[in-house]
């Protein structure tokens, strides 16, 4: 089904054109899923955002009260980036769509079609992909879901607004975003284990990092170009653009932010390949420093150093140091900003630190999520009155996705906590405990508040047999909406349709 909005937003599109430039009327055609759970609901307003090549952006919001609207006159030959937000009466984002590449209006062609979808969060678990519908209340039984037809999802990468690539350990399956059903046959690369992937904007191609090297895979032809690398890269990012050519950046010898009592040490390197000629000689971008993640935008490539607590620009551009971010572990680019997540320690429990900065180095913002703790309960306490708060020694972001409009982020986090045995000097009363907790968190980027937390998995080791007076302990039982639908899982990666990762 197609919805074409109604209203006048001509002023957005007259962006520095000369008075003599020919013009024409522009219509925006929004395609939505048919009837079903994946169709946006309750939208009353449409916000059209127009961004020019220099990064300036204008947004106009109009009522969505019909089936067609004109976007007004636009000047011929001026490239513009387009995105659309559908919002309900509470101003909740219920639908989003954008074009991967700039659109250049012409007098003869003044209509743009944009696929609009719910801002769904996809979680890879090694089994069936897990979904979060952020437009619903967390208590709604459809807030959490899964793609039960798929059983080997290690990563989920949006190809464009209409499809996502569900990456297995060895290949991929295309899935339609309108109904979450597979499209065409699955593909097996036969080239090591898939570790990361990134979509090429506007080209329906994927750059895939595996334990054996790089795969540049063409979605339409089903063909891939392999480039062996040793060691195999663990992170991949796409920079450049259609005019300058795309560049594939690969992170080798990744140094993850330490968890528990682990030390932060290591040496990484980042290499670059031309997307069109990935088998040619690689260019060395950075080497020596420990790097946990990379992200790219245009000519710039960025890296997070968890040991130094910095996010740096790795190419020759400026500024070199983008922002200080303690324990920096993961990066993403969205909405013209570079986003990162790090961690802090404190007496109430370690906490996640979320930072962002404009790509030109201005406008640094940082917020802290609440300190992390988890409750352990004594197994043989029928009244459930004997419990202990386990404060996080470390709480590390393992993956980050910025939702479209950048008002929320999705995070996979890991908490590690250790508690020494307690006693009266003669005997042990409470045993030594070690706890590991994986959470899926939706957080507000403006203030760091947790919109929703799903405790994906909690493991407690009470070192039994331990000769303690109270010997057996477990993670506290949880219920909806904090409990994962279908039982505990270990989240591996998170992505957001039309979002940044």
C-alpha positions as CSV (number, residue, x, y, z in Angstrom):
1,X,0.0,0.0,0.0
2,X,1.2,3.5,-0.7
3,X,0.5,6.7,1.2
4,X,1.4,10.0,-0.3
5,X,1.4,12.7,2.4
6,X,-0.5,16.1,2.1
7,X,0.9,19.5,2.9
8,X,3.3,22.2,1.6
9,X,7.0,22.0,2.4
10,X,8.3,23.9,-0.6
11,X,10.5,26.1,1.6
12,X,12.6,23.1,2.6
13,X,13.7,22.4,-0.9
14,X,14.7,25.8,-2.2
15,X,18.2,25.5,-0.9
16,X,20.5,28.1,-2.4
17,X,19.3,27.6,-6.0
18,X,19.8,30.5,-8.5
19,X,16.6,32.3,-9.4
20,X,16.9,31.1,-13.0
21,X,17.0,27.3,-12.1
22,X,13.9,25.5,-13.5
23,X,11.6,24.0,-10.9
24,X,8.8,21.5,-10.6
25,X,6.4,20.0,-8.0
26,X,7.7,17.2,-5.8
27,X,5.5,14.4,-4.4
28,X,6.7,12.1,-1.7
29,X,5.3,8.6,-2.0
30,X,5.5,6.5,1.2
31,X,5.2,2.8,0.9
32,X,4.1,0.9,4.1
33,X,3.6,-2.8,4.8
34,X,0.1,-4.1,4.3
35,X,-2.1,-5.0,7.2
36,X,-0.3,-6.7,10.1
37,X,1.9,-6.2,13.2
38,X,4.7,-4.6,11.2
39,X,2.6,-1.8,9.8
40,X,3.0,1.6,11.5
41,X,-0.1,2.5,13.5
42,X,-1.6,5.7,15.0
43,X,0.3,8.2,12.9
44,X,-1.2,11.7,12.8
45,X,1.8,13.8,11.7
46,X,4.4,13.5,9.1
47,X,7.8,15.2,9.5
48,X,9.9,15.7,6.3
49,X,13.6,16.3,6.8
50,X,15.8,17.7,4.1
51,X,19.5,17.9,4.4
52,X,21.9,19.5,2.0
53,X,25.4,18.4,1.1
54,X,27.0,20.7,3.7
55,X,25.0,19.0,6.5
56,X,22.4,21.7,7.2
57,X,19.0,20.3,7.8
58,X,15.4,21.6,7.8
59,X,12.4,19.8,9.1
60,X,8.7,20.6,8.5
61,X,5.9,18.8,10.2
62,X,2.4,18.7,8.8
63,X,-0.8,16.7,9.6
64,X,-1.2,13.4,7.9
65,X,-4.9,13.6,7.1
66,X,-5.2,12.3,3.6
67,X,-3.7,10.0,1.0
68,X,-1.7,12.5,-1.0
69,X,0.2,15.7,-0.4
70,X,2.5,17.9,-2.6
71,X,5.9,18.8,-1.3
72,X,5.8,22.0,-3.3
73,X,8.2,23.3,-5.8
74,X,11.9,22.2,-5.8
75,X,14.8,23.5,-7.9
76,X,16.2,21.4,-10.6
77,X,19.7,19.8,-10.1
78,X,20.2,20.4,-6.4
79,X,21.0,17.2,-4.5
80,X,19.1,16.7,-1.2
81,X,18.9,14.0,1.4
82,X,15.4,13.0,2.4
83,X,13.9,11.3,5.4
84,X,10.4,11.0,6.7
85,X,9.1,10.5,10.3
86,X,5.6,9.4,11.1
87,X,4.5,10.3,14.7
88,X,1.4,9.7,16.7
89,X,-0.5,12.2,18.9
90,X,1.9,11.7,21.7
91,X,4.8,12.5,19.3
92,X,6.1,8.9,19.5
93,X,8.0,7.8,16.4
94,X,5.9,5.1,14.8
95,X,7.4,5.0,11.3
96,X,10.5,6.1,9.6
97,X,12.0,6.1,6.1
98,X,15.0,7.6,4.3
99,X,17.0,7.5,1.1
100,X,20.5,6.0,1.4
101,X,21.9,8.4,-1.2
102,X,21.0,12.0,-2.1
103,X,18.1,12.6,-4.5
104,X,18.6,15.2,-7.3
105,X,15.2,16.6,-8.5
106,X,14.8,17.2,-12.2
107,X,12.0,18.9,-14.0
108,X,11.0,15.7,-15.7
109,X,11.1,13.5,-12.5
110,X,9.6,15.1,-9.4
111,X,8.4,12.1,-7.4
112,X,10.3,10.2,-4.7
113,X,9.3,6.8,-3.2
114,X,10.5,6.0,0.3
115,X,9.8,2.8,2.2
116,X,8.5,3.6,5.7
117,X,8.8,1.1,8.4
118,X,8.5,0.8,12.2
119,X,11.8,1.5,14.0
120,X,12.3,-2.2,14.9
121,X,15.3,-3.3,16.9
122,X,16.8,-6.6,15.8
123,X,18.8,-8.7,18.2
124,X,21.0,-11.6,17.1
125,X,21.2,-14.5,19.6
126,X,22.9,-17.3,17.7
127,X,19.4,-18.8,17.2
128,X,16.2,-17.2,16.1
129,X,16.5,-13.4,15.7
130,X,14.8,-11.5,18.4
131,X,12.8,-8.3,17.7
132,X,11.8,-5.3,19.8
133,X,8.9,-3.1,18.6
134,X,9.8,0.2,20.2
135,X,6.4,1.7,19.1
136,X,4.6,-0.5,21.6
137,X,4.4,-0.5,25.3
138,X,6.8,-2.9,27.0
139,X,3.9,-4.8,28.6
140,X,2.3,-5.4,25.2
141,X,2.8,-9.1,24.3
142,X,3.9,-8.0,20.8
143,X,6.7,-5.7,22.2
144,X,9.1,-8.6,22.0
145,X,9.0,-11.1,19.1
146,X,11.2,-13.4,17.0
147,X,11.7,-14.7,13.5
148,X,11.1,-18.3,14.3
149,X,11.7,-19.5,10.7
150,X,15.5,-18.6,11.1
151,X,17.7,-20.5,13.5
152,X,21.3,-19.3,13.1
153,X,21.5,-15.5,13.4
154,X,24.8,-14.0,14.6
155,X,24.2,-10.6,13.1
156,X,21.4,-8.6,11.5
157,X,22.3,-5.9,9.0
158,X,19.7,-3.6,7.3
159,X,20.3,-3.7,3.5
160,X,17.9,-0.9,2.9
161,X,14.4,0.0,4.1
162,X,12.9,-3.1,2.5
163,X,15.2,-5.9,3.5
164,X,17.6,-6.9,6.2
165,X,20.4,-9.5,6.0
166,X,20.3,-12.1,8.7
167,X,23.9,-13.2,8.9
168,X,24.5,-16.8,10.0
169,X,28.0,-18.1,11.0
170,X,28.8,-18.9,7.3
171,X,26.4,-16.7,5.1
172,X,23.2,-14.8,5.0
173,X,19.4,-14.9,4.4
174,X,17.6,-11.9,3.1
175,X,14.4,-11.0,5.1
176,X,11.7,-8.6,4.0
177,X,11.0,-5.9,6.5
178,X,7.3,-5.8,5.5
179,X,6.5,-9.3,6.9
180,X,9.8,-10.7,8.3
181,X,9.8,-13.6,5.8
182,X,12.8,-14.8,3.9
183,X,13.4,-13.6,0.4
184,X,15.1,-16.0,-1.9
185,X,17.5,-18.8,-1.0
186,X,20.1,-18.6,1.8
187,X,23.7,-17.9,0.7
188,X,26.8,-19.8,2.0
189,X,30.0,-17.9,1.5
190,X,32.2,-20.9,2.3
191,X,34.9,-18.4,3.5
192,X,35.3,-18.7,7.3
193,X,33.1,-17.6,10.1
194,X,31.1,-14.3,9.7
195,X,32.1,-11.8,12.4
196,X,30.7,-8.5,11.2
197,X,29.1,-6.9,8.1
198,X,28.1,-3.4,6.8
199,X,25.8,-2.4,4.0
200,X,27.0,-0.1,1.2
201,X,24.6,2.8,0.9
202,X,22.5,2.8,-2.2
203,X,24.2,-0.2,-3.8
204,X,22.6,-3.3,-2.2
205,X,26.1,-4.7,-1.5
206,X,27.5,-5.9,1.8
207,X,31.1,-5.9,3.1
208,X,31.5,-8.9,5.3
209,X,34.4,-9.6,7.8
210,X,35.1,-13.2,8.4
211,X,37.8,-15.2,10.1
212,X,39.4,-15.7,6.6
213,X,39.2,-12.2,5.3
214,X,36.8,-9.8,3.4
215,X,33.8,-10.7,1.3
216,X,32.2,-8.0,-0.9
217,X,28.8,-9.5,-1.7
218,X,26.4,-8.2,-4.4
219,X,22.8,-8.8,-3.2
220,X,21.3,-8.7,-6.7
221,X,23.7,-11.0,-8.5
222,X,24.4,-13.3,-5.5
223,X,28.1,-13.1,-6.3
224,X,30.9,-12.3,-3.9
225,X,34.5,-11.2,-4.2
226,X,36.8,-12.7,-1.5
227,X,40.0,-11.2,-0.2
228,X,42.0,-13.5,2.2
229,X,43.5,-11.7,5.2
230,X,45.5,-12.8,8.2
231,X,44.5,-12.3,10.9
232,X,40.8,-12.2,9.9
233,X,39.1,-8.9,10.6
234,X,36.5,-8.7,13.3
235,X,35.0,-5.3,12.5
236,X,34.1,-3.6,9.2
237,X,32.9,0.0,8.3
238,X,32.1,1.7,5.0
239,X,33.3,5.2,4.2
240,X,33.5,7.4,1.1
241,X,30.5,7.8,-1.2
242,X,29.2,7.4,-4.8
243,X,31.0,10.4,-6.1
244,X,34.4,9.6,-4.5
245,X,34.1,5.8,-4.4
246,X,33.4,3.7,-1.3
247,X,36.2,2.5,1.0
248,X,36.0,-0.6,3.2
249,X,37.8,-0.3,6.5
250,X,38.7,-3.5,8.4
251,X,39.8,-3.8,12.1
252,X,42.3,-6.6,12.8
253,X,43.4,-7.8,16.2
254,X,40.4,-6.1,18.0
255,X,41.0,-5.3,21.6
256,X,37.7,-5.5,23.5
257,X,37.0,-3.5,26.6
258,X,37.9,-5.7,29.5
259,X,35.2,-7.3,31.7
260,X,35.6,-8.4,35.3
261,X,39.2,-8.4,36.3
262,X,40.6,-8.5,32.8
263,X,43.4,-6.2,31.8
264,X,43.1,-3.7,28.9
265,X,46.0,-4.3,26.6
266,X,46.8,-5.2,23.0
267,X,47.7,-3.9,19.6
268,X,45.3,-3.5,16.6
269,X,45.5,-2.3,13.1
270,X,43.0,-0.8,10.6
271,X,43.4,-1.4,6.8
272,X,41.4,0.1,3.9
273,X,40.4,-1.3,0.6
274,X,38.6,0.1,-2.4
275,X,35.1,-1.4,-2.6
276,X,35.4,-1.7,-6.4
277,X,38.8,-3.4,-6.2
278,X,39.0,-5.2,-2.9
279,X,41.7,-7.6,-4.1
280,X,44.2,-4.8,-4.7
281,X,46.8,-3.7,-2.1
282,X,45.4,-2.5,1.2
283,X,46.3,0.9,2.7
284,X,47.3,0.9,6.3
285,X,45.2,3.5,8.3
286,X,46.3,2.8,11.8
287,X,48.4,0.4,13.8
288,X,49.8,-0.2,17.3
289,X,47.0,1.2,19.5
290,X,44.3,-1.0,21.0
291,X,41.0,-0.5,19.1
292,X,37.7,-2.0,20.1
293,X,35.5,-0.7,17.3
294,X,35.5,1.4,14.1
295,X,33.0,3.6,12.3
296,X,33.2,5.6,9.1
297,X,31.4,8.6,7.5
298,X,32.5,10.2,4.2
299,X,36.3,10.5,4.2
300,X,36.6,10.0,7.9
301,X,37.2,6.7,9.9
302,X,37.0,6.6,13.7
303,X,38.3,4.1,16.3
304,X,37.5,3.6,20.0
305,X,40.5,3.0,22.3
306,X,39.1,1.4,25.5
307,X,42.5,1.5,27.3
308,X,43.1,5.2,26.8
309,X,39.4,6.1,27.0
310,X,39.4,7.9,23.7
311,X,37.5,8.0,20.4
312,X,39.9,9.2,17.7
313,X,39.9,10.0,14.0
314,X,42.2,7.4,12.5
315,X,42.7,9.0,9.0
316,X,44.7,12.2,8.5
317,X,41.7,14.5,8.9
318,X,41.1,16.7,12.0
319,X,40.4,16.8,14.8
320,X,42.4,13.8,15.7
321,X,41.0,13.2,19.2
322,X,37.2,13.4,18.8
323,X,36.2,12.9,22.4
324,X,37.3,11.4,25.7
325,X,35.1,8.4,26.6
326,X,36.2,6.2,29.5
327,X,36.2,2.6,28.6
328,X,35.1,3.3,25.0
329,X,34.0,0.0,23.5
330,X,31.5,0.5,20.6
331,X,30.8,3.1,18.0
332,X,28.1,4.1,15.5
333,X,27.3,6.9,13.1
334,X,23.8,8.3,12.9
335,X,22.1,11.7,12.3
336,X,25.4,13.4,11.4
337,X,26.9,12.5,14.7
338,X,29.4,9.9,15.9
339,X,28.1,7.9,18.9
340,X,30.0,5.8,21.4
341,X,29.5,3.9,24.6
342,X,32.0,3.4,27.4
343,X,31.8,2.6,31.1
344,X,32.6,4.0,34.5
345,X,33.1,2.4,37.9
346,X,31.5,3.6,41.1
347,X,30.3,2.7,44.5
348,X,26.7,2.1,43.4
349,X,27.9,-0.2,40.6
350,X,29.6,0.4,37.2
351,X,27.5,2.3,34.7
352,X,27.4,2.8,30.9
353,X,28.6,6.2,29.6
354,X,27.0,7.3,26.3
355,X,28.7,10.0,24.3
356,X,28.1,11.7,20.9
357,X,29.8,14.4,18.8
358,X,29.2,16.1,15.5
359,X,31.4,14.7,12.7
360,X,33.2,18.0,12.6
361,X,34.3,17.7,16.2
362,X,31.8,20.1,17.7
363,X,28.8,19.6,20.1
364,X,30.1,16.9,22.5
365,X,27.4,15.4,24.7
366,X,27.7,12.7,27.3
367,X,25.1,11.1,29.6
368,X,25.4,8.3,32.2
369,X,23.0,5.4,32.4
370,X,22.0,4.4,36.0
371,X,24.6,2.3,38.0
372,X,24.1,-1.4,37.5
373,X,23.4,-4.0,40.2
374,X,21.6,-7.3,40.2
375,X,19.9,-9.2,43.1
376,X,21.0,-12.7,44.2
377,X,18.5,-14.7,46.3
378,X,19.0,-17.7,48.6
379,X,17.6,-20.8,47.0
380,X,16.1,-22.4,50.2
381,X,14.2,-19.3,51.4
382,X,10.6,-20.0,50.7
383,X,9.6,-16.5,51.6
384,X,12.2,-14.9,49.3
385,X,13.3,-12.6,52.0
386,X,17.1,-13.3,52.0
387,X,18.7,-11.5,49.1
388,X,22.0,-9.7,48.3
389,X,22.6,-6.8,46.0
390,X,25.5,-7.5,43.6
391,X,26.9,-4.2,42.4
392,X,28.6,-4.3,39.0
393,X,32.4,-4.3,39.1
394,X,32.4,-3.7,35.4
395,X,29.5,-3.0,33.0
396,X,30.6,-2.9,29.4
397,X,28.6,-2.2,26.2
398,X,29.2,-5.0,23.7
399,X,27.2,-3.5,20.9
400,X,25.4,-0.3,20.0
401,X,22.7,0.7,17.6
402,X,21.3,4.3,17.3
403,X,17.6,4.3,16.4
404,X,16.4,6.6,13.6
405,X,15.9,10.2,14.8
406,X,18.7,9.5,17.4
407,X,16.3,9.9,20.3
408,X,17.0,6.4,21.6
409,X,19.8,3.8,21.5
410,X,19.8,0.0,21.8
411,X,22.7,-1.5,23.8
412,X,23.8,-5.0,24.6
413,X,25.7,-4.8,27.9
414,X,27.6,-7.3,30.1
415,X,27.8,-6.9,33.9
416,X,30.5,-8.7,35.9
417,X,30.3,-8.7,39.7
418,X,32.4,-10.5,42.4
419,X,31.5,-10.8,46.1
420,X,34.0,-12.2,48.6
421,X,32.7,-14.8,51.2
422,X,31.3,-13.4,54.4
423,X,31.5,-15.0,57.8
424,X,32.0,-14.5,61.5
425,X,35.7,-15.3,61.6
426,X,35.1,-18.9,62.4
427,X,32.8,-20.1,59.6
428,X,31.5,-19.0,56.2
429,X,28.0,-17.6,56.3
430,X,27.6,-16.3,52.7
431,X,29.8,-18.0,50.1
432,X,31.9,-16.3,47.5
433,X,29.8,-15.3,44.4
434,X,30.5,-14.4,40.8
435,X,27.7,-13.1,38.6
436,X,27.5,-12.3,34.9
437,X,24.5,-10.5,33.5
438,X,23.7,-9.7,29.8
439,X,21.1,-7.0,29.3
440,X,19.4,-5.5,26.3
441,X,18.7,-1.9,27.0
442,X,16.7,0.9,25.2
443,X,18.0,4.2,26.6
444,X,17.1,7.8,26.1
445,X,20.0,9.7,24.4
446,X,19.0,13.1,26.0
447,X,19.3,12.1,29.7
448,X,20.5,8.5,29.9
449,X,17.3,7.1,31.4
450,X,16.6,3.5,30.7
451,X,13.3,3.2,28.7
452,X,13.3,-0.5,28.8
453,X,15.7,-3.2,30.1
454,X,15.4,-6.9,29.2
455,X,17.6,-9.2,31.3
456,X,18.7,-11.5,28.5
457,X,20.7,-13.9,30.7
458,X,22.0,-14.0,34.3
459,X,24.5,-16.6,35.6
460,X,25.6,-16.8,39.2
461,X,28.4,-19.0,40.5
462,X,28.2,-19.6,44.3
463,X,31.2,-22.0,44.1
464,X,29.2,-24.8,45.6
465,X,30.3,-26.9,47.6
466,X,31.4,-24.0,49.7
467,X,30.8,-25.0,53.3
468,X,28.7,-21.9,53.9
469,X,25.8,-21.7,56.3
470,X,23.7,-20.4,53.3
471,X,25.3,-22.3,50.5
472,X,23.1,-22.1,47.3
473,X,22.2,-18.8,45.6
474,X,20.6,-17.8,42.2
475,X,19.9,-14.7,40.2
476,X,16.5,-13.3,41.2
477,X,13.6,-14.5,39.1
478,X,12.2,-11.8,36.8
479,X,8.9,-11.4,35.0
480,X,7.7,-9.3,32.1
481,X,8.6,-6.8,30.8
482,X,12.2,-7.5,31.9
483,X,12.1,-11.2,31.0
484,X,13.0,-12.2,27.5
485,X,10.2,-13.8,25.5
486,X,11.1,-17.5,24.9
487,X,13.5,-17.8,27.7
488,X,17.1,-16.7,28.4
489,X,19.5,-16.0,25.5
490,X,22.9,-14.5,25.1
491,X,22.6,-11.5,22.7
492,X,25.4,-11.3,20.2
493,X,24.6,-8.2,18.2
494,X,22.0,-5.5,17.9
495,X,20.8,-3.4,14.9
496,X,18.0,-0.9,14.2
497,X,16.2,-0.5,10.9
498,X,17.2,2.9,9.4
499,X,19.4,3.4,12.4
500,X,23.2,3.6,12.8
501,X,25.6,0.8,14.0
